Amino acid sequence: DRRVFIGLPNYKDRIEILKIYLEGKRCSANINKVSRLCVGFSGAGVATLVNEAAINALKRGSDTIELSDFENVRMRVFYGVQKSRILTEYEKEIQAFYQGAKALSAYWYSFDFEKIELLNDKFLNEDFEIESKTQILNQIKVLLSGMAALQIHKNDAFSNSASDVKQAIALAQKMVFELAMGDSFTPSAQSVNKILQDCYDEVSEIIRTMQDKLNQISKQIFVYEFITFEGVQSICDPAATEQDDAAAQEQDLQKPEKDSESSEEKPQNGTLNFD
């Protein structure tokens, strides 16, 4: 069966939603900045964010909602109370490094993604009717990259890799036993292990050679709890980001004059809007 996905509200949509739910409330926060804070929120999530920010303001003894109120409640609203309290600072560091490795390897192997979060990523869930052996191998490498990075960085294995390793094993088994993509016509467990080991070794080498970039990506995830594709690109390939920015600026210059009035409300392509 075909699956139909309803997209989340974009930057402009969120501004309109915020206007609706902020009506009748005193708010000194720049609505454009608030919209950038709630990337990934549903319409209901934006409504909850406004209510929680208002409550936070009242707790401060103020009847005016400030930007700091939105910032203070944003992650609690996004992840929910349960998720927001499951990680200690040390666990958050481990998870940020783990997700950072997946972001780095996903970019390296040309997987497209909007963003990778501290507790979530969805960039491997595309459905293809036909996949090449190289595509599947690259998926396995990304799935194993977090475990490889922690082994290199901490010299230890961690339980947060369990789900990804399980998926990697399932993909390798599918390659060998269903798709005839093993190293021989006769399927065997040895072929599965060889695929997994080869993928692990390759992605480990990439992580070793790009340690500085991985540290930068992981720090972004640790601080902001997510990183965008553009954020990873700006770290791994600044020249490409500059080219994208130049192209975006050229497009803006070519737009009809009536569009220029709202240009200040639009986040710039190729940059991270964390302010």
N, C-alpha and C positions, 0 to 999 in steps of 0.2 A: 504494500500500500504506500502511496505517496504521502509524505508528511508536509503539512503546511505550517510555516512558522510566521508568527506575527511579531514584527520587529518592535524593539523597545523605542520609546520616544527619543528623538535626536535632540541636539542642542537647542534649536529653535522651539521644538515641541515642549521641551522642559520649561523654557521661559514662559510660554503661554500657560502651562499647567501651574507654575509657581504664581503667576499673576492671579489666577483664580483662587488658589488656596491662601494667598496672602491678603486678599481683599478684606478690609475691615481690621487688619492687624497692623500694628506699628512695626516697621522694619527699616533699619538703616543700612542693611547689607546691599551691596551691588548685586542685582538679580542675575546679571550675566555671570558673575563669579560663582554664585550659588548654583547656577545651571551646570557650570563646569565641574562643580563638586559632586554632582549626582549622575555622572556617567554610569550607565548600566542599571539605573533605577527604572522601574515601571511607573506608570501614572499613579498607582496606589502607593508606591514607594515614595514618590515625591510628596504626596499628601501626608504620609506618615512623618517624613522628614520635617515638614513645616510644623506639624503638631509637636513633635519632640523638641524642635528648636525653640518653640514658644514656651514649652514647659521648662526647658533649660534656662531661658531668660527669666522666668518667674522665680526659679530657684536662686538666681543671682540677685533677685530683688528688683528687677527691671521690667517695665512693660514694653520695652522695645527690643525686638529681635535683632541681634548683631550677627555679623559673619562668623564670629567665633562660636556662636551657639550652633550654627549649622555644622561647623567643623567638628565640634565636640560630640555631636550625636550621629554624624554621618555613617561611620563604620558600624556602630551598633545597629542602626536601622538597616544598613545594607546586608550585613551578615546575620542579624538576629542576635538576641541575647545569648543563645547557646553557643553559637560559633564565636562570638566576640570574646568569650571567656575561656576557651579551651586551650589557648596557647600561652605559656609563660614567655618571658623575653628570650630565654635560651631556645625554646622550641620555635619561637618566631624566627630567630636567626637561622636555625637549621632549615626551616621551611622556606624562608626567603632564598637561601642558597640553593636549595633543591629546585625551586621554581625558576630561579635565575638560570640554572643550567638548562632547564627545558626551554626557556625563552631563547637563550643563546643558540642551542642546537636547532630549535625550530627555525630560527632565522637563517642559520648556516645551511640547513637542508631545504630552504625555500618553501617552508610551510607558511601560508598566509594566516594571520590572526589579528584580531582587533586589539586585544590586550590579554595579558596573563596576570592573574591575581594571586595573592598569597595563598588562598585556599581553593582556587578553582582555575581550570583552563578547559577550553572546549575546542581547541584548534585541530584536533585529530578526528573529529566526528563527522567528517564529510562522507557522503555516500557516492561511490563510483561504481559504475557498471563493470568497468574494466580497469584494473590496476597493474602496473608493471612490477617486476621483482624489485627494481630499484626503489620505487615508491614505498613498497611495504617494508623493505629493509630500513629505509630512512625513518619510517614511523617507529620501528623497533629501537633505532638509535636514540630518537628523542625520548622514548619511554624509559630507556635505561640511563639517560644522561644524568638525571638527578641522583640516582644511586651512585653512579661513577664519580660525580663531583664530590659527594660527601665522603666517599672512600678516600679520595685524593686529599680533600680539605681537612677531614676529621679523622682519617684512618680508622673508620668504623662504619658499620651498616646501621640503618635506622628503619623503624617500622613504617614511616610515611611512604616508603618506596613500594610497599606490598602490592597495592592495586595496579600500579604501572608495570611492575615486573610480571604480574599475573597476565596483564594484557599483552605484554611482549612475548611471553611464552605461548599464549594462545595464537598470536599471529605467526610465530615461527612454526608451530605445529600445523597450522592451516597451510602454510607454504609447502611444507614437506608432505603432509598426508592428503591434502585436498587439491593443491594447485600444481603439484609436480615441479616445485621450484627448489628442491633440495640439491645436494651435490651428486646425487645418483638417481637412477630410475627406481631403485628400491627404497621406499621410505623407511626411515629408522630414527630411533631416539638420538643416535649419534649425530645425524644430520641436523636435528633440531638444536642440539647443544652447540654444534659448530656455528650455526647461524647466530645464536645468542652471544657466544663468546667473541666471534668476529665483530659483531656490532658493538659490543661492550668495549672491546679493545680500541676500535676506531674512534668512538665518541670520547673515550678517556684521553686519547692523544690530542684531540681537538681542545678539550677542556684544559689540558696542561699547557698547550701553546697559547691559549687565550685567557689565561688566569686573570690578568688585569681587567679585561673587559667583563669577565664574569663577576668580578668583585664589584664593579660599577653597577652592573645590572641588578645584582643581588641587593646592593645598598638601596637602590631605588625601590625595589619591592618591599624591603624591610621598613623603609620610612613611609612610603605612600600606600603600601599594600597592593600595588599593581604596577605594571609597566605596559605601555602601548607598543605596538609594532614600530611606530615612529621613534619611540624612546630607545628601543633596542637598536634600530638602524642608526640613530644619531651617535650611539656609542661604538658600534661595530664598523660603520661606514659613514663618517661625517660628510664626505664628499657627495654621496648620494642624497643625503638629507638636504644639503645646500642646493643641489640641482632641483630637488622637489620643491623647495621653498621658492626658488627663482621661477619655476614653471607656474606655481600657484599665484605668485605676484603678477606674472604676465597675464594670467587668466583674469585676475581681478581688474587689471588695467583695461582689458578688452570688454568688460561687462558694461551694459548700458548705465548711463549716469544715475538713473533712479535707484539702482542697486547699491550705489556707493554710500547712500545715506545710512544703511544698516550694516556697513562693513565692519564697524567697530564692535558689533555684537558677535561676530563670527570668530571662533578660535582659529588661530593660524595653523595651517597644515604643517606637519613635520615637526611640531614642537609639543612639549608636555605642558599642560596648563595646570600647574599645581598652586598657583597663587590664589 
